[in-house]
C-alpha cells in the first residue's frame, strides 16, 4: 500500500513497511512531511514551532540504526507532531501562551522520552488552546488553527493543532491531551482517529498541566491500528508520575484482530438527546448498525447521572486550573514584567499581577477566577464538594453499566466543525462543546473517536467508550469497523 500513496499520507504500518523494504529512508519521509508543512501550514496554522534541523538529525540517526540492523520497532524513523504542552529539552514548550513563549525546559516529558527511545522523529510542536483551555484552538496566543476540510471552520480543541496536522499530512501521527474531550472532539472534526486512554494509563510527567486529575495523553492517527501501536509505546507505570497506574499494558495491536462475536455494546440514550443534529445522529446510528453486522449485540442503555458531568467538570477543572496556574508568577520562569521593564521598580505584587495580566489570555483568567471562587470559603462545600460527589456517582454509574455491556457507542460531538469566530466570545456555548466527551474524563474511562461519515463535506466521529484499562476492547471495535468502512481513508482536498 505504501507504493500507492504520497509519503506524508502513509499510516504508521505503511511507513514502517516502506522503511523496512528500503523503498525510502526516514530522511526522505521526514523531508516530505517538512515540505508539506512548509507549503501549506500558513493556511492552517497547525505548528507553533517547526523543528526541521532536529527532525532531520533524528531521522538520520534512525536510518543509521536501520543500516546497522538495530531497528527499535514500528515507530523507528516515523515523523510525528507533538502538542505544545510537553517539556522537551531540544525545543521550547509554550502551551500556546505568551507567558511561556520562550521557555526552554531543562528536562523531557516521559511521553516525549518514550517516543524518542522508540525512534520516532519529532517534526515540531503544534498549536493548542492556551494551556489547553478551550474547545476550538481559538484561545491560542499564536492564532487559530483551521480545519483542513474547510479553513473557514475550526479544527476543534484543544488538540486542534495535531488533529488538523495529521489530517493535512503534516506528520504520520500526532500526540495530544484530553481533559474534557480535547483529543476526541478535534479528531472528529478533522476526520482522524483520536484516543483518550484510561486516566493513569500514560504518564503525565512533563506535561504542562491544566487539570491534573483529568488530563490524559493520547494518540491522534489515521487508523485505529496506528493508535494501538502508539499506546503500546506510551502505556505503563512511570516512577516520575505518582498517578500512573501499575496495571500492565495489554497487547494492543493483537487486540485489533479480535472478533466482535459475543461482544455486547450499549447505546446510551442520554448521548442522543436534545442538541444532537439529526444528520449526525443518523450517521452514528448507521455506524452502530455496521458494528452490529460484525457480530456484536447492541442494546439501548441509560446513564442518567452522566448528564451532570458537564456541570461537575466546569467546577472541578477550573478549581485545579487555579492551583496549577499559580506557578506562573513572573519570578521563577516564563514572561516577567520585571525582566521586560528593568528600568522600573516593581513591588512583588506588581510582578505577580502585571506578569499574569500581560502573559495570560482571557479564557485562562476566566477559569482561574472561577476556580478560586468555587474553592473559596463559603462556596467550597456548595460547589466543589458537590461536584466531586457527582464525579463519584458518574464513575460508579460507568462501573455498573460495564457489568452489562463491554463498551458504549455514541456521537463525539452534537454537530460538525463550526465556523471560526462563531463561539469564541460566548463561553457558555463553547463549554457545551464538551457535553458528550466530558463524561469519559469525569469517569476516568477510555474513549476513542473514529471517523464514521460526512455531513456537508465535514467529518463526523463515532465515539466508543470502554471500561477502565480495557483499551483493547476499543481497538477491537474500532479496527473491525474500519475494516468494513473507508471513511478514515478520505483526505481533505482543500490542500491538493
C-alpha positions in Angstrom: 0.0 0.0 0.0 2.9 2.4 0.7 3.7 2.4 -3.1 0.3 3.9 -3.9 0.4 6.9 -1.6 2.3 10.1 -1.0 4.8 9.6 1.8 3.0 12.1 4.1 -0.3 10.2 3.7 1.0 6.9 4.9 -0.1 5.1 8.1 2.5 4.1 10.7 2.2 0.5 9.5 2.6 1.5 5.8 5.5 3.8 6.6 7.3 1.1 8.6 6.8 -1.4 5.8 8.3 1.1 3.3 11.2 1.8 5.5 11.8 -1.9 6.1 11.7 -2.5 2.3 14.1 0.3 1.7 11.6 2.0 -0.6 12.5 5.3 1.1 14.6 6.4 4.1 13.4 8.1 7.3 15.2 11.2 6.0 13.2 11.2 2.8 9.9 10.5 4.7 10.7 13.3 7.2 11.6 15.8 4.4 8.4 15.0 2.6 6.4 15.9 5.8 8.5 19.1 6.3 8.0 20.1 2.7 4.2 19.6 3.2 4.2 21.7 6.3 6.2 24.5 4.6 3.8 24.5 1.6 0.5 24.5 3.5 0.7 25.3 7.2 0.4 29.0 6.6 -3.2 28.4 5.7 -3.9 26.1 8.7 -1.6 27.3 11.5 -1.1 23.8 12.9 2.5 24.4 14.2 3.8 26.7 16.8 7.4 25.6 16.3 8.8 23.6 13.4 12.0 21.7 14.4 13.4 20.9 10.9 17.0 20.6 12.0 16.2 18.4 15.0 13.8 16.2 12.8 16.4 15.6 10.1 19.0 14.7 12.8 16.7 12.2 14.4 15.8 10.8 11.0 19.4 10.4 10.1 20.0 8.6 13.4 17.1 6.2 12.6 18.5 5.5 9.2 21.9 4.6 10.7 20.2 2.2 13.2 18.4 0.6 10.3 21.6 0.1 8.3 23.2 -1.5 11.4 20.2 -3.8 12.0 19.2 -2.1 15.2 15.7 -1.0 14.4 13.8 -0.2 17.7 10.3 -1.1 16.5 7.5 0.1 14.2 7.9 3.8 15.3 11.6 4.0 14.4 12.0 6.7 11.8 8.3 7.8 11.8 7.8 11.6 11.9 5.1 13.0 14.2 3.7 16.2 15.6 3.6 16.9 19.4 1.1 19.1 21.0 2.9 22.1 22.6 2.3 21.1 26.2 5.2 18.7 26.7 8.6 19.6 28.1 11.4 18.9 25.6 15.0 19.9 26.2 15.6 20.4 22.5 12.6 22.7 21.9 10.6 25.4 23.5 7.4 24.5 25.3 4.8 27.3 25.2 1.4 25.8 25.9 0.4 28.4 23.2 0.7 31.1 25.8 2.6 34.4 25.8 3.7 33.7 29.4 5.7 30.7 28.2 6.5 31.9 24.7 10.3 31.5 25.1 10.5 28.8 27.8 13.1 26.1 27.2 12.5 23.2 29.6 15.5 21.6 31.3 14.1 18.1 31.1 12.0 15.8 28.9 8.4 14.7 29.4 8.1 11.0 29.8 5.8 10.8 26.7 8.4 12.5 24.5 11.2 10.4 26.0 9.4 7.1 25.3 8.7 8.2 21.7 12.3 9.2 21.3 13.5 5.9 22.8 11.3 4.2 20.2 13.0 6.1 17.4 10.1 8.4 16.5 11.1 11.7 14.8 9.8 15.0 16.2 8.7 17.4 13.4 7.7 20.2 15.9 5.2 21.4 18.4 1.6 22.0 17.4 -0.9 24.6 18.3 -3.4 24.3 21.2 -5.9 26.4 23.1 -3.9 28.4 25.6 -2.9 26.0 28.4 -5.4 23.6 26.7 -8.3 25.8 27.9 -10.8 25.8 25.0 -12.6 23.7 22.5 -11.6 25.3 19.2 -7.9 26.2 19.4 -9.1 29.8 19.1 -7.7 30.9 22.5 -4.1 30.3 21.4 -1.7 33.2 21.7 -0.4 32.1 18.3 -3.7 32.3 16.5 -6.4 29.9 15.5 -5.8 26.5 13.8 -8.1 26.0 10.9 -9.8 22.8 9.7 -8.2 21.3 6.6 -11.6 20.2 5.3 -12.8 23.8 5.4 -10.4 26.5 6.6 -13.4 28.8 7.5 -14.1 26.4 10.3 -12.3 25.4 13.5 -10.2 22.3 13.9 -11.7 21.7 17.3 -9.7 21.9 20.6 -7.7 21.9 22.5 -5.7 19.4 20.4 -6.7 21.2 17.2 -3.0 21.5 16.0 -2.1 17.8 16.0 -5.6 16.7 14.7 -5.6 19.1 11.8 -1.9 18.4 11.2 -2.5 14.6 10.8 -5.5 15.2 8.6 -3.5 17.5 6.4 -0.4 15.2 6.0 1.8 17.3 8.3 3.0 14.1 10.1 2.3 10.4 10.2 0.7 10.8 13.7 0.2 13.3 16.4 0.2 13.3 20.2 -2.4 15.3 22.1 -4.0 15.7 25.6 -7.6 15.1 26.6 -9.0 16.8 29.7 -12.7 17.1 28.6 -12.6 15.8 25.1 -9.6 17.6 23.7 -8.4 14.7 21.6 -11.7 13.2 20.6 -13.6 16.3 19.5 -10.9 17.8 17.2 -10.2 14.3 15.8 -13.9 14.0 15.0 -13.9 17.5 13.4 -10.8 16.7 11.3 -11.7 13.1 10.3 -9.0 11.2 12.1 -8.8 8.7 15.0 -8.3 10.1 18.5 -7.8 8.0 21.6 -8.2 9.1 25.2 -6.7 6.3 27.3 -7.8 5.5 30.9 -6.7 8.0 33.4 -3.3 6.8 34.7 -2.6 4.6 31.6 0.0 7.1 30.3 2.4 9.2 32.3 1.7 12.9 32.8 5.3 13.7 33.9 6.5 16.8 31.9 3.1 17.6 30.6 2.0 21.2 31.2 -1.0 20.6 33.4 -4.4 22.1 33.1 -6.5 19.9 35.5 -4.3 17.2 36.9 -7.0 14.7 37.9 -8.5 14.8 34.4 -5.6 15.3 31.9 -4.5 12.3 29.8 -2.2 11.9 26.9 -3.3 10.0 23.8 -2.5 9.4 20.1 -4.1 11.0 17.0 -3.7 8.8 14.0 -5.2 7.8 10.6 -6.2 4.3 11.7 -7.2 2.5 14.9 -4.3 0.1 14.5 -1.9 3.0 14.5 -3.3 4.3 17.7 -2.7 0.8 19.2 0.9 0.9 18.1 1.5 4.2 19.8 -0.3 3.3 23.1 1.9 0.2 23.3 4.9 2.5 23.5 3.4 5.1 25.8 1.5 2.9 28.3 3.0 1.8 31.6 3.9 3.0 35.0 6.3 5.9 35.4 8.1 6.4 38.7 8.1 10.1 38.0 4.3 10.2 38.0 2.5 9.0 41.1 -0.8 9.0 39.3 0.4 6.5 36.6 -1.0 3.0 37.0 0.9 -0.2 37.7 -1.7 -2.3 35.8 0.3 -4.0 32.9 -0.4 -2.9 29.4 -2.2 -5.4 27.0 -1.0 -6.4 23.6 -3.0 -3.6 21.8 -2.1 -4.4 18.2 -3.1 -8.0 18.7 -6.5 -6.8 20.1 -7.2 -5.2 16.7 -7.8 -8.7 15.3 -10.3 -9.7 18.0 -13.7 -10.9 16.8 -16.8 -9.0 17.9 -18.9 -12.1 18.2 -20.1 -12.4 21.8 -19.4 -8.7 22.5 -22.3 -6.6 23.9 -22.4 -2.9 23.2 -24.6 -0.3 24.8 -26.1 2.8 23.1 -26.7 5.4 25.9 -30.0 7.2 25.4 -28.7 10.4 27.0 -26.0 10.8 24.3 -28.6 11.2 21.6 -30.7 13.9 23.3 -31.6 17.5 22.5 -29.0 19.4 20.6 -27.6 16.5 18.6 -28.0 17.3 14.9 -30.3 14.8 13.1 -27.7 14.3 10.3 -25.0 13.5 12.9 -27.3 11.1 14.8 -28.2 9.3 11.5 -24.5 8.7 10.6 -23.7 7.5 14.1 -26.6 5.1 14.2 -25.6 3.8 10.7 -22.1 3.2 12.1 -23.7 1.3 15.1 -25.6 -0.9 12.6 -22.3 -1.7 10.8 -20.7 -2.8 14.1 -23.8 -4.9 14.8 -23.3 -6.7 11.5 -19.8 -7.6 12.6 -21.3 -9.9 15.3 -21.8 -7.6 18.3 -25.0 -7.5 20.2 -26.3 -3.9 20.6 -28.9 -2.7 23.1 -30.2 0.7 24.5 -28.9 1.6 27.9 -29.2 4.6 30.2 -26.6 6.7 32.1 -28.8 9.3 33.8 -26.0 10.7 36.1 -23.7 11.3 33.1 -25.8 14.2 32.2 -24.4 16.1 35.2 -20.8 15.6 34.1 -20.5 18.9 32.3 -21.6 20.9 35.3 -19.3 19.0 37.6 -16.4 19.3 35.1 -16.7 23.1 34.9 -16.3 23.2 38.7 -13.6 20.6 39.1 -11.4 21.7 36.2 -11.3 25.4 37.0 -10.5 24.6 40.6 -7.5 22.6 39.5 -6.6 25.3 37.0 -6.5 27.9 39.7 -4.0 25.8 41.6 -1.8 24.8 38.6 -1.6 28.3 37.2 -0.2 29.7 40.5 3.3 28.7 39.4 3.3 31.3 36.6 4.2 34.2 38.9 6.7 36.2 36.8 9.6 35.2 39.0 10.6 31.6 38.5 10.3 31.2 34.8 8.3 32.4 31.8 7.3 36.0 31.0 8.1 38.6 33.7 7.3 42.3 33.7 10.4 42.8 35.8 12.6 41.4 33.1 10.8 43.4 30.4 10.9 46.7 32.3 14.2 46.6 34.1 14.4 50.3 34.3 11.3 50.4 36.6 10.9 49.5 40.2 8.3 46.8 40.8 6.8 45.5 44.1 6.2 41.8 44.5 2.5 42.3 43.9 3.3 44.3 40.7 5.4 41.4 39.4 2.6 38.9 40.1 -0.3 41.0 38.8 1.3 42.6 35.8 3.1 39.5 34.6 -0.1 37.5 34.7 -2.2 40.2 33.3 0.0 40.6 30.2 1.1 37.0 29.9 -2.2 35.2 30.2 -5.2 35.3 27.9 -8.9 36.0 28.8 -10.1 32.4 28.9 -7.2 31.3 31.2 -8.0 34.3 33.5 -11.7 33.4 33.4 -11.1 29.8 34.6 -8.6 30.9 37.3 -11.2 33.3 38.7 -13.9 30.7 38.5 -11.7 28.1 40.2 -10.7 30.5 43.0 -14.4 31.3 43.6 -15.5 27.6 43.9 -12.7 26.9 46.3 -13.2 29.9 48.4 -14.6 29.9 52.0 -18.4 29.7 51.9 -18.5 28.2 48.4 -16.2 25.1 48.7 -18.9 22.8 50.0 -21.7 24.3 47.9 -19.8 23.8 44.7 -16.6 21.9 44.7 -17.6 19.2 47.2 -20.8 18.5 45.4 -19.0 18.3 42.1 -16.6 15.7 43.5 -19.7 13.7 44.7 -21.1 13.9 41.2 -17.8 12.6 39.9 -18.0 9.6 42.2 -21.6 8.9 41.0 -20.6 9.1 37.4 -17.7 6.8 38.0 -19.9 4.3 39.8 -22.5 4.5 37.0 -19.9 3.6 34.4 -18.7 0.7 36.6 -22.3 -0.6 36.8 -23.1 -0.3 33.1 -19.9 -2.1 32.2 -21.1 -5.2 34.1 -23.9 -5.3 31.5 -22.0 -4.2 28.3 -18.5 -4.3 27.0 -18.5 -0.8 25.6 -20.7 2.1 24.7 -21.3 3.7 21.3 -22.3 7.4 20.9 -21.5 10.6 18.9 -18.4 12.5 19.8 -19.9 15.9 19.1 -23.5 17.0 18.6 -22.5 18.7 15.3 -19.7 19.1 12.8 -17.0 21.8 13.0 -18.4 25.2 13.4 -17.2 28.5 11.8 -14.2 30.3 13.2 -15.4 33.1 15.5 -18.9 31.8 16.0 -18.5 30.8 19.7 -15.2 32.3 20.9 -16.9 35.2 22.6 -19.6 33.0 24.1 -18.0 31.0 26.9 -21.2 29.1 27.8 -21.7 28.0 24.2 -18.1 26.9 24.0 -18.3 24.9 27.2 -21.2 23.0 25.9 -18.9 21.6 23.1 -17.7 19.1 25.7 -21.1 17.7 26.6 -20.7 14.3 25.0 -17.0 13.8 25.8 -16.7 15.1 29.4 -18.4 12.0 30.9 -15.4 9.9 29.9 -13.0 12.2 31.7 -15.1 12.5 34.8 -15.5 8.7 34.9 -11.8 8.2 34.1 -12.6 5.7 31.4 -11.0 5.3 28.0 -12.8 6.5 24.8 -11.9 6.8 21.1 -13.2 8.8 18.2 -13.4 7.0 14.8 -14.4 8.7 11.5 -17.9 7.5 10.5 -19.0 9.8 7.7 -19.6 13.3 6.5 -22.3 16.0 6.7 -22.0 18.7 4.1 -18.4 17.7 3.4 -17.4 17.9 7.1 -16.3 14.8 9.1 -18.4 13.1 11.9 -16.9 10.9 14.6 -18.3 7.8 16.3 -17.3 7.6 20.0 -16.6 4.3 21.6 -16.3 4.3 25.4 -14.9 1.4 27.4 -14.2 0.0 30.8 -11.2 1.4 32.7 -8.0 -0.1 31.4 -9.8 -2.0 28.7 -8.5 -0.1 25.7 -8.1 -3.4 23.9 -11.9 -3.6 23.5 -12.0 -0.2 21.9 -9.2 -1.3 19.5 -11.2 -4.4 18.6 -14.3 -2.5 17.9 -12.6 0.3 16.0 -10.4 -1.8 13.8 -13.3 -4.1 13.0 -15.4 -1.1 11.9 -12.6 0.4 9.8 -12.1 -3.0 8.1 -15.6 -2.6 6.5 -15.6 1.2 6.0 -13.4 3.7 4.2 -14.1 7.0 5.9 -10.7 7.0 7.5 -9.1 6.8 4.0 -10.7 10.1 2.9 -8.4 13.1 2.6 -9.3 16.8 2.6 -8.9 18.1 -0.9 -8.6 21.8 0.2 -4.9 21.4 0.1 -4.5 19.4 -3.1 
